[in-house]
Amino acid sequence: MFFRKAAELPAAALPGRDEPLATAEAHFVSGHALKGPYPAGTRSAMFGMGCFWGAEKLFWQLDGVHITAAGYAAGLTPNATYEEVCSGQTGHNEVVLVVFDPAILSYMDLLKTFWEGHDPTQGMRQGNDTGTQYRSGIYVYGEAQRDQAEESKSAYEASLKARGYGLVTTEILEAPEFYFAEEYHQQYLAKNPAGYCGLGGTGVSCPIGAGAPEDA
């Protein structure tokens, strides 16, 4: 991935384009249609936690996940390319869309994977990856997800504080439009097992999840 120094979101963004970027038709691991239609009863979740290559792998390995997809969200530029996102002039975050079955996997369990999979105290970076597209974010679909995201944030921040970490910088926002990233980004670490992954958790356990599946 590229290393960038942009530490603030842009006041004005690149114009982008009207047409979506070309992407994969099927999930490389599961074979399911990447853009759906998804099975009845499945729900969506969206997370930003640094490089989306490693983040996506964390979620596709969970039982109950139908598909994952790498993409861009929470910015200003429609249908931005990877190079444009890396310029720091789109405002987008690198995010992962997760479509899951709440009868098998709870949203709280997804949040546990999110919190433990990265360091949410680092602001506009994750490890050596620096820039606005590497910020920590939870993008919620509805008030139930928002309530659980806020609850989990408070619980994990307390656990981190007890271990000497600073404040959690994770943004929690209503889910914005998700733009699918280019085909080569989709399930990148399944296609390239020795590929780069800059994610690293804090080693602090998050005191939520691993319970009965619940409606999200």
Summary of the structure (lengths in Angstrom):
residues: 216
radius of gyration: 16.2
end to end distance: 32.6
largest distance: 47.6
contacts: 727
relative contact order: 0.25
helix: 25%
strand: 19%
